[in-house]
């Protein structure tokens, strides 16, 4: 039976969230809007288009969302291509270890495919990843489960045999709704979010192993195959 590990990118593989925050703040400041330092807390895991839609409405701005998004996209794409986005320690090492352990590897993100490929290429991980679901391929974004289910289909894995690595509340909710196991990444020094739906929360990628992931999936398989009790049985009247 195929087993898969699906990684979010921003905030999981790369520490890009602070870079995006600075970029958005700079774009808004050029138009006379100074954002509070914690403005991004509610937008972790949410596409930038949705963030700009909210900000344009909140600050009654006379500028198309598309203009702001295009400006951010150009700046960030260059930074991804240049490899200037910091990488989280041991993230790609775990990805490779899971691949060697028999897992098929996917990336499920609200970012653009170009940026995903740049990140993987810059970290010698492009050959490791067999499926990518991105901003362009997904109609419904996190916390909807669509991006995870699409990635699992491309990998040929049932949701019950997938583990997802996420850092945002929306991402954890989406992966849980997809019926997958979830490992939430919450590194020290970053904003602490509500990740309680996750099956496990880690602060570093070197504190979890392929054997630990096997155990998580084995637990789910055992739950699915456990015989129903009388209380579990469906009503017939």
N, C-alpha and C positions, 0 to 999 in steps of 0.2 A: 504494500500500500504506500502510495506516494506521501511523503511528508514535506512540508514547506515552511520556510521562514520568510516573513514579509517585513521589510524595513520601511518605515517612514524615512524621509530624508532630512528635512529642516528640523533641527533640534534633536536629531537622533544620530545621523551620520556626521552632519556638519553643524557647527554652532553658528548658524546663520540668522537666528531670530534677532539678536542684538543688532546685526548689520542691517536687516530689513527695518527694524525700528528706527535706526538712525537715518536711513534713506527716506522713509516716509516722513519723519519729523522735518528733515531738510526740505523736502518737496513742499510740505505744508507751510513751513516758515517763509519760504520764498513768496508765498501768497498771503502772508500776513497772519497766519494762524500758528500760535505757539501751543503745541500739544503738551499735556501733563506727562510727567516721566513714566507713569504707569498706564498710559493709554492702551498699550498693546496686550494687557492682561487678558482681556475678553476676546482677543483675536488669534490666540495660539491655534495653529492648525487650520485656520480659515484662509481661503484664497484672498490675495490682496485686493481683487476687484470688490469683494464684499466689504473689506475694510474701508476702501475709498468711498464706496456708496454710502456707508454710514457717516463718514466724516464730512462728505459734501452736504448731506442732509442736515447733520447736526450743526454745522457752522454756516449753513445757508450760502454755500459758495456758488458763484456763477462760472463754473468750469466743468466741462464734461469729465465724467469718471474715466473715460477712455484716454483722455489726455494725461491725467495723473498716472494711470496704470502704464501707459506707454513709456513715460519718463522713468518710472521705477524699473520697468522691465529692461530697458536699455542699460541702465546703470548696473543692475544686479547681474545681468547676463554677462557683462564684461568682467565683473568680479569673479563669477563662477568659472569663466573661461580661463582667467588668469590664475586660478587656484588660490585666490587670496582669502577664501572663506575658511576659518579654522575648522579642523577636523577633531572630533571627539576621540580621545585616546582609546585604543583597543576596539573601536567599533568595527573597522574593516577586518581586523584580526578575527573577531568573533564570526563575522560573515563568512570568511574563508574557512574557519574551523567547522562551521555548520555545513558548508558545502562538502568538505572532505568527509564529514560524518554521514553523508547521504541525503542531506536536505537539498531541495530545490529552492533557489533564492529569487525573491522578487522585491521590487520597490513600489510602494503605493504612496503617492504624494500629491499635494495640491499645487506643486511647482510645475514648471514647464519641462518638457522632455529634453530640450537642449541643455538646461541646467543640470538635470539628472545625469545625462550622458557625460557632460563636462566633469562633474564631480567624480563619477566612477572612473573615467579615463585618467584623471589626474591622480587617482589613488590606486591605479592598476587593478581595478575591480570590475571593469566592464565585462571581461569574459566570465566572471563568476555569476553575474546576474542574468537570469533567463527570461524575466518578464518585468516590464515597467508599465505602471498605470499612472498617468499624469493629468495635469490640468486639461490637456487637449482631449483626453480619452474618456473623461468621466462627466456625465450630465449632472448627477447629484453628488454634492461634496459632503465631506465629513461634517456632522456625525452620521450621515447616511452610510450604510455599509457597502455601497456600490463599488467603490474603488478597491476594497479588499476582496469582494467576491469576484470582480473581474480578474484581479491578479491571480487568485486561486485557480480560476478556470484556465487561464493561460498556462499555469504551472501543472495542470492536471491533478490538482489536489482537492480533496473534500475539505470544506471548512473545518470540520472536526479534527483534521490532521494538520492544521496550520497554526503557527504561532506568529503574533504580530508584535513588533517593537515600536512603541509610540511614546510621545512625550506630552501630548496635549489631551485635554479633557474630551474635545470633539473626536480626536482620533481613537482614544480608548473606548468611547461610547460606540463609535462606528464599528470597530473590530469586534467588540462584544456582541453587538447586534448581528454581526455576520456569523456568530457562533464559533468564533475562534478564541484560542487562548491569547492572553495579552500580557506582555512584559512592559511595564511603564518605566521610562528612563527619566529620572529626576536628579540631575547632577547638582552637586553643592554649588552655592552661589547663584543659582537661578531661582526665579520666582516659583514658589511651591503652589501647584495647582491641585484641584480635586481629582485624584487618580484612583479613587477607591474601588472602581469597577475592575481594575486590573487584577490579574491573578498573582502577580508579583511586581514589586517596585524595586528598582536597582538605582544606585548612584554612580556606578562605574561598570563598564562592560567586561572588565576582567573579574567581576565577582559572580559571573554566571557562566556555565559551561554547556556544551552540547548534551551532556548527560542530564543536566538539570532540565533542559528543554524536553528531552525524551520523557522525563518523569512527568512533566506538565501534560504532555499529550497522552501519555499512558493513563493518567488520572481521568482525562476526558473520555477516552475510549472505554474505560471501566464504567464510568457513569452512564454512557450511552448503552452499554451492553447489559447493565444490571437488570435483573428481572423486576417487573412492576409489582408493587404490593397492591393489596386491595384498595388502599387509599389513593394510589396512583392511577388505577384503572379508570377509563373514560365512562361517563354515565351513559346508560342506554335507555333512560326513560325521560 
